[in-house]
Amino acid sequence: MTETEAKIVDLINFSSKQKPIEFEATFKELIQDRVASAIDNKKIEIAKTMYSAPEIDSEEEQELETESEEETEEQEDGEAA
């Protein structure tokens, strides 16, 4: 049984034995662990998006190439005239 599962079992036991103080303390500890874990995961997710190169799919890449080619042709036409 994991630590989280043990805490949940404790919550049920404290509830059934009408021990509100113990229930509250265990509940707060359980929620605090989950919130801390969620925050850590979000930090990692944000760091990955901030410090990695943006992903360009093949359609976007083709559009960029087409725009670049069109700009080059327009510049060449302007110089020839």
Helices and strands as residue ranges (DSSP letters): H 3-16, H 20-50, H 58-80
